[in-house]
Every structure is written in C-alpha cells, then in structure tokens.
Amino acid sequence: MVHKAILLLRKIPKGKVTTYGELARATKSSPRAIGQIMKRNEDPEIYPCYKVVSSSGAIGGYAGCVKGKKIDEKISKLNKDGIKIINGKIDLKKHLHKF
C-alpha cells in the first residue's frame, strides 16, 4: 500500500515544493515520519519526493542522503522545475505548495 503522503507528491505543481511539516499536517503524521516515508520512496520518477524540503526552505535529504551526488541530483531537478536555490535555501513565500 502506498502511503497518502507519497500520493500527495503528484499534486505538487511544477515550480512548487512542499515541506515535511506540510505533508505531515495533510496526512496527520509527523515531519520525521514523512522523512522516513520519503526516504523509502521506491518510485521517485512517479512520486517526486525531491519536491519535499525543510520548513526553513533548506534542501533537506534525498534518497537517504544529506550530501553528495543524490543532493546534487535533487538540486538539479528543482532547478529544472524553475526553482532557484539561493544560499542553500528555496524561497518558500514564492514556491510553497500547501494541501
């Protein structure tokens, strides 16, 4: 069974991101639990977990990593969506998607 948080990822429009906290509120869960669910996402091409960032706008992890090639991949995907990262953060006033 796919967790509701994973399904919600498909509702995030291009150019937008959401936070672990926002997904937690939408699914009556906790941000930490959402992080674990995203880490275990088996199909990131269909369920774009790269669009989940921390509540400060910081990039956060990707595919179980917090630095290295996977984070570079997350940044690249965000950039392709038109999301600029300045000083390691995304402007959530401009890019936050709420459910």
C-alpha positions in Angstrom: 0.0 0.0 0.0 1.3 3.5 -0.9 1.2 6.0 1.9 -1.1 9.0 1.4 2.0 11.3 1.6 3.5 9.6 -1.4 0.3 10.1 -3.4 0.1 13.8 -2.5 3.5 14.3 -4.1 1.9 14.1 -7.6 -0.3 17.1 -6.7 2.6 19.5 -6.3 2.7 21.6 -9.4 5.8 22.3 -11.4 7.7 25.2 -9.8 6.5 24.4 -6.3 7.7 22.4 -3.3 6.2 21.4 -0.1 7.7 20.8 3.4 7.9 17.7 5.6 5.7 19.6 8.0 3.1 20.5 5.4 2.9 16.8 4.3 2.7 15.8 8.0 -0.3 18.2 8.5 -2.1 16.9 5.4 -1.7 13.3 6.5 -2.0 13.7 10.2 1.5 12.4 10.7 4.8 13.9 11.9 7.6 15.6 9.9 10.0 12.9 11.0 7.7 10.1 9.8 7.3 11.9 6.5 11.1 12.0 6.1 11.2 8.2 6.6 8.4 7.7 4.1 10.2 9.9 1.5 13.5 8.0 2.2 11.7 4.8 1.3 10.0 6.1 -1.9 10.5 3.2 -4.4 9.5 5.2 -7.4 10.8 8.8 -7.3 10.2 9.3 -11.0 6.4 8.9 -10.5 6.3 10.2 -6.9 8.6 13.3 -6.9 10.0 13.3 -3.4 12.7 15.8 -4.5 9.9 18.4 -4.1 9.9 18.0 -0.3 12.2 20.4 1.7 12.6 21.5 5.2 10.3 24.2 6.7 13.2 26.7 6.6 13.5 26.2 2.8 16.7 24.2 3.1 17.1 21.4 0.6 16.9 18.5 3.1 17.8 15.0 2.2 17.2 12.9 -0.9 17.2 9.2 -1.4 18.5 8.7 2.1 21.4 11.1 1.6 22.1 14.6 3.0 25.1 15.4 0.8 26.9 14.2 -2.3 25.6 13.1 -5.7 22.0 12.5 -4.6 21.7 16.0 -3.2 23.2 17.4 -6.4 20.5 15.4 -8.3 17.8 16.9 -6.1 19.1 20.4 -6.8 19.3 19.8 -10.5 15.6 18.5 -10.5 14.5 21.6 -8.6 16.4 23.9 -11.0 14.7 22.2 -13.9 11.4 22.9 -12.3 12.3 26.6 -12.3 13.1 26.7 -8.5 16.2 28.8 -7.6 18.2 27.9 -4.6 20.0 30.8 -3.0 22.4 30.2 -0.2 21.2 26.6 0.1 17.5 27.6 0.5 14.4 27.9 -1.5 12.1 31.0 -1.2 9.0 29.3 0.3 7.0 32.5 0.0 7.3 32.1 -3.7 7.4 28.3 -4.1 5.5 26.6 -1.2 2.6 24.4 -2.2 0.1 23.7 0.6 -2.5 21.0 0.6 
